[in-house]
Amino acid sequence: MRVLPDNRVVRFVARALIMVMVAVTATAYTYYQRPFVLDYNGMVYEAAFFGRTVADALAAQDLTVTDQDHVYPALGAPVGRGDRVVVRTAKQIHLEIDGEQQVLTSTALTVGEVLEELGARASGAEVSASRGDSVGRDILRISTVKDVSVLIDGQEIDHVTSLGTVRDLLLDMGVVLQEGDSVDPGLDEHLGDDMTITIARASTGADTIKETLKYDTVEREDSSIPKGEKVVVQKGRVGEAVTTYSVSLLNGEEAERRVITRSVLVEPRDEIIAIGTMDVSNPATSVVSPSEAKAIAKAMVADKGWDSSQWTCLESLWHKESNWRVTAANPSSSAYGIPQALPGSKMASAGADWRTNARTQITWGLGYIQGRYGTPCGAWSHSQARGWY
């Protein structure tokens, strides 16, 4: 005789089968979704998608890109579990360069990245915002490095400056204008390369007058600066003296003027210019060792007021990233240098010698850490948790 199963047993088995199917489906759903890290215009978050390529990942986030946007890796590249996808969308940035307004289409997020795109033209320039500031709607004013000459008191003074106007230049040089003096071009004119500024002194008819004392320009070779570039190490500043003259007249006109006494009120200060001699085609001959780079960084960390614990975090972070090698290059990306900037050319905002100069790389790296994480320990904690910083 055949015994039929109890209804309660049937219901229990059915429920068990349903639960197994749900569990299998959920496991399959989780398995086939690809988790990845999305860096969209500097905002970093974790996401997931069904698919294989970068294009699939962005489509899953309802993001569209144009030919002017920057996407890394490329749209057709595969995305593995936990990979990082970087998107920088293009926008119009309003600039004023040496008084001339321009519009730049760029994917830059910070002022430093804008300067990097402008290249050598912006090297050493004065900027209206900090290099670590985000690019906003305000006009970014940039004053490039220029060679100018000042004609004053019978002297021609050559000067290298990145200041914007004639007024700023004369203040920086220490030139004191007297009532009635004329300046050509005017004080509020923008400076241009190879500009000559003429100062005509007002005549008072006095034999004792204040005069400007010219400073000397000293050029020194510097192997830490790329060949062909120059950096103002010390700005020149004019001096000031009170001079008494003996004036001889002939037929009512001045025929001879002779110095009787001269009292120097302010000594002139030499302008010192470093001339680059470093051969960037052979970086191995100009870089410092990892131990030397660490010594430089340790001093710079202390200069920022960070304690020894912050130095320990930074030492660990950059040991992991590059083993403190100046020329460390990631073969799978464009990351470069001690802090592994991505791309390496970002460090140009700290100096044109970013490829080989440890101090330049460290300056950029500390600025990046301070702007993004606050301290080296903040960056190290993030690196330990996520594998990158």
HELIX and SHEET records of a PDB file:
HELIX    1   1 ASN A    7  TYR A   32  1                                  26    
HELIX    2   2 VAL A   54  ALA A   60  1                                   7    
HELIX    3   3 VAL A  111  LEU A  118  1                                   8    
HELIX    4   4 GLY A  119  ALA A  122  5                                   4    
HELIX    5   5 VAL A  166  MET A  173  1                                   8    
HELIX    6   6 PRO A  283  THR A  285  5                                   3    
HELIX    7   7 PRO A  290  ASP A  303  1                                  14    
HELIX    8   8 SER A  308  SER A  322  1                                  15    
HELIX    9   9 GLY A  344  ALA A  350  5                                   7    
HELIX   10  10 ALA A  358  ARG A  372  1                                  15    
HELIX   11  11 PRO A  376  ARG A  386  1                                  11    
SHEET    1   A 4 MET A  43  PHE A  49  0                                        
SHEET    2   A 4 ARG A  34  TYR A  40 -1                                        
SHEET    3   A 4 ARG A  84  ARG A  88  1                                        
SHEET    4   A 4 HIS A  70  TYR A  72 -1                                        
SHEET    1   B 4 GLU A 100  SER A 106  0                                        
SHEET    2   B 4 LYS A  91  ILE A  97 -1                                        
SHEET    3   B 4 LEU A 140  SER A 143  1                                        
SHEET    4   B 4 GLU A 126  VAL A 127 -1                                        
SHEET    1   C 4 GLN A 155  THR A 161  0                                        
SHEET    2   C 4 LYS A 146  ILE A 152 -1                                        
SHEET    3   C 4 MET A 195  ALA A 200  1                                        
SHEET    4   C 4 SER A 182  ASP A 184 -1                                        
SHEET    1   D 3 THR A 208  LEU A 213  0                                        
SHEET    2   D 3 GLY A 239  LEU A 250 -1                                        
SHEET    3   D 3 GLU A 253  VAL A 266 -1                                        
SHEET    1   E 3 THR A 217  PRO A 226  0                                        
SHEET    2   E 3 GLU A 271  MET A 278  1                                        
SHEET    3   E 3 LYS A 230  GLN A 234 -1                                        
END                                                                             
